[in-house]
Amino acid sequence: MASQWIMVLSLLVMWVIPQGSLAADEDPLQDFCVKDTTQQIHVNGFPCKDAAQVQASDFVSTVVKNPGNTSNGLGVAVTAANALTFGGLNTLGVSLARIDFAKNGLNPPHVHPRATELLYLSQGTLVVGFVTSTPENKLFAQTITAGELFVFPRGLVHFQLSTGDGTALAFSSFNSQNQGTSQVAKALFTSSPPIDDAVLEKSLQLSAADVTRLRSLIKKT
């Protein structure tokens, strides 16, 4: 009887551990699947280029090589190297982003619905943080300096603010080939078609004039 319970327990452990270790994306079924930009097929990801046509250059990208343009209202530029911009990442379950900050630049509150983010600060000083889900809505915020890491759990609202004397540069990795990004303010005030004013007024306790002003302001940034 004891040996039977040991066998059952072993089977349960074998089942549970792989479930807990799954990445955000499904495991690939082949060595690679370089995105084929010639096909207009809608799948959960992108169709694969014929393996016979794949070159070593398909696995190289200069997407994050150069600084982004931070001359905007937020003072930030996010340059993504994911399956949309780097076809060699298709089906591999990873991606990366370069984040350039002007002095006092802000990467505003946003979420990545499909990935956890691990940020490495290469230069400058950032205040970073995320907010847990309801009911606690607890803020975890920290000042980090060059050489430090900070992790943002998948799907939680988070932000980065440059607070040093100059510019800042960070690189973020994601456990998804296409992490997705939704800025909270833009999602609420610049959606297409727009969210009904009454919804925003009641949800955020704003006047009609406030909603109109915020729609215009956020659209410009």
N, C-alpha and C positions, 0 to 999 in steps of 0.2 A: 504493500500500500504506500509506504514512504517513497519507494522508487517511482511510483506512478505520479505522486504529487510533485516530485522533483522534475519529472519529465514535463508535466503541465506547466510548472513555473518557468522552466527553461524556454518552452515554446512561447509563453507570454512575453518574456524578456526579449526574445528574438523578434517578436512582432512589434513591441513598443519602441525599442531603440531606433530602428530605421525610421519610424514615423516621426520621432522627435528630431531627427537629424536632417530632414528634408529641407532643401533650400527653397527660396521663394518660387523659383522656376522649376519646371519638371526636369528630370534628368534627361540628358541627350541620348539618342538611340544610335548615334554614329560618332565617329571621331570629330567631325566638324560639319557645319551646314552654312557655308558662306551665303549671305543673302543674295538672291537673284533679283536684280532690279528690273529685269525685262518682263517679268510676269506680273499680272494683275490678279493674283489669286488671294482671296481673303481667308486666312487661317489664323490660328492662335500663335502668332509669331510671323515668320516670313518663309516663303518657299526657298529651297536650296538650289544653289548653282550646281550644274553638272560637275561632279568631282573631277572629271577629266579636264575641265576648263579652269580649275582653281590654281592660282599661282601663289608663291610665297608672299607677294606684295599684297594679297588679300588679307594677310594677317598683320599688316603694318598700318599705322595711322598717325597723322600729324595733327589731329583734331585739337588736342590740348597743348600743342607745342608753343603757341604764341599767346600773349596776354589778351584778354577780352576788353571790350570798350566799356569803361565804367562811367562815361560822361552821360549819365542819366539821372533821373530824380532820386533813385535809390543809392547810386554810387556803387553798383555791383554788376558783375558780368559772370554768368554761369555758362560754361561751355561743356556740353555733354558728349562723352564718347560712349554711346550705347548702340544697340543694333540698328537704330535709325540712321546714325551717322558713321558707323563703323561696321560694315557688313560681316566681318570676320567673327564678331561676337554672337551672331545669331545662334541660338540654342545652347550657349555655353553658360548662361546663368550669372554673368558678371557684367559690370559696367563701371564707368568712372566719370567724374566731373571735375573740371578745373573751376575754381571760384576766385575771381579777382575782386578785391575790395579797394575802392578809393578811401581816403581818410574819412572816417565816420560812416563808411558804407554799410548798408544793411541788406542782408538776404532775408526778406520779410517772412512772417509766419506762413508756413506751407506744410504740405504732407506729401509723402511718397507712398501711394497705396499698395505698391507691389514689392517694396524692399526695405530692409534695414540699411541705414547709412553709417559708414565709419569714416569720420573726417580726420585728416592729418593736416595740421597747420604747419606750413613750410616757412612762413614769414609773417611777422606782425603779432598783434594781440587781438583776440576775439572774446566777446561774451557770447556764449552759446547756451542753448537750453531747449527743453521740450516739456510739454504738458501732458500728464496722464489722462486717460479717459475718465468719464464720469463714473461714480459721483464725486471722486476726490478732486479732479482737475488740479493735481499737484504739479507745481513747477519745479523742475530740476535744472538749475542754471549754474554756470561755472565760467570763470575767466581762464582762458588757456593761452599759452604762449608758444612760440615756434618750437617744434619738435614734439608737441603733445598731441594725443589722440582724444576724440570724443565720439561716442556712439549715440545715434538717434534710433530708437526702436521703430520698427515698421508701422506705418499708418498714423503715427502721433504728430500733432502740430509741433513744429520746431522752427528755430531761427538762428541766425548768426549776425552779430554786430561788431564791426571793427572799432576798437577803442584806443588803439595805439596812436603814436605821433605821426605815423605815415601810412602807407598802403599795407595791405595784407594779402597773402596768397595761401589758398588751401586746396587740397585735393580730397575728394570724397569717393569712396568705393561703395558699390551696391551689390547685393546678392540677387540681382535680376538683370537680364539683358536690356530691359526697358522699364526703369523704376517708376516712371510717371511722376509728374509734379503738378500739384494743384495749390496755387497761392490762395490763402483764405479770403483776402480782401477782393481779389479779382473774381474768384468763384461766386462771391455774394453780389458784387456790384457791377460786374461786366459780363455776366453770362449771356449766352445767345440761344434762344430769346431770353430777355431779362426776367428775373424773378419779380413777381408782382410787388409793387411798392408797399402794399399793405402788409405783406409777409415780413419785409425788412423792418418796417416801422414798428410792428408789434414785437417781433423777435428781439430787436436791438434797442427798443424803446427810443426811437428816433422820430423827429417830425418829418413831414413830407419834404420840407425845404432841406433838411439835413440829408435825406436820401438822395435828392437831386444833386446836391453839392458834392456828395461823396462819389456818386456815379461819374460825374465829370472829372473830379480830381484823380480818382484811381485809374480811370481810363487813360489819362495822360502819362501815368507812371508805369 
